Amino acid sequence: MPNGTDTFLTIEAPAEGVFKDKGSRFLAFAFPVSSEEDVRQTVISLRQKYFDARHHCYAFRIGTSQEQVRAFDDGEPAHSAGAPILGQIRALNLTNVLVVVVRYFGGILLGVGGLIRAYKSAAAQALSAARIVSRQITRTFVLYSDYATMDQLMKLARDFGAGISGQKFEQTCEVQLHIRESLAESFLRQLQRIESVHIQPDPTNPHPTS
């Protein structure tokens, strides 16, 4: 993991930057994202807003193990746009981040080397304007118990600093909570000592949270 065993680095909010070279303008936009659908919708929105631009190049990295990665040149020479953008994301060890660079052509060819420098510089400008934050990776569980056991269950959850994301108090009580990944196995061992508790792990585990 980028920043410890159960944390990762990302950006807190969208940020922008701009780079100019020989009349060409490179408008850079950095976004926190959590899925490829987020990426798709964001790129569509920027294409609509900057419909008159020559290129909309981008790169993203998603996942706490950075398992989803893509760089897109959008008509620029191969590896002259998306790759240097992605390089800036990697240089800061970020994930769950999308950077889009919109280019307005200024009439003078920059060459492959010039394009690489321009896209790299534009992406760096946007990311330098962003606030980088550390997020925890958590594991989510749905727990079922009888009402008499709930006090004991909730005390254990508090002891482990669990976040409660949902609860129902009926004949059979249901609690959905998330535990920091590094504490999850210890929490499970303690939980098994409480009678009448049934555990349903979330199939999407582990997932990031703030």
QUICOR-V878466 format. One line per field, one symbol per residue. ss: DSSP state (h for helix, s for strand, l for the rest). psi: psi as a letter, one per 40 degrees, with the letter a starting at -180 (. if undefined). burial: + if it has 9 or more other ideal C-beta (glycine too) atoms within 8 Angstrom, else -. A space follows every 10 residues. Layout:
BEGIN
ss = ???
psi = ???
burial = ???
END
This chain:
BEGIN
ss = llllllssss slllssssss sllsssssss sslllhhhhh hhhhhhhhhl llllssssss sslllllsss ssllllllll lhhhhhhhhh hllsllssss ssssllllll hhhhhhhhhh hhhhhhhhhl lsssssssss sssssshhhh hhhhhhhhhl llssssssll lsssssssss hhhhhhhhhh hlllllssss slllllsssl
psi = idfadfiiha idiiiiiihi hfdihhhihh ihieiddddd dddddddddf deidigiiii hiieefehhi hhefeiihee cddddddddd defiifhhhh hhhhheehhe iddddddddd ddddddddei hhihiihihh ihhhiidded ddddddddde fihheiihga dhihhhihhh deeddddddd deehifhhhh iheeiiiii.
burial = +----+++++ +--++++++- +-++++++++ +++----++- -++--++--+ --+-++++++ ++++-+-++- ++++-+---+ ++++++++++ -+-+++++++ ++++-+---+ ---+++++++ +++++++-++ -++-++++++ ++++++--++ --++-++--+ -+-+------ --++++++++ +-++--++-+ +--+--+-+- ++---++++-
END
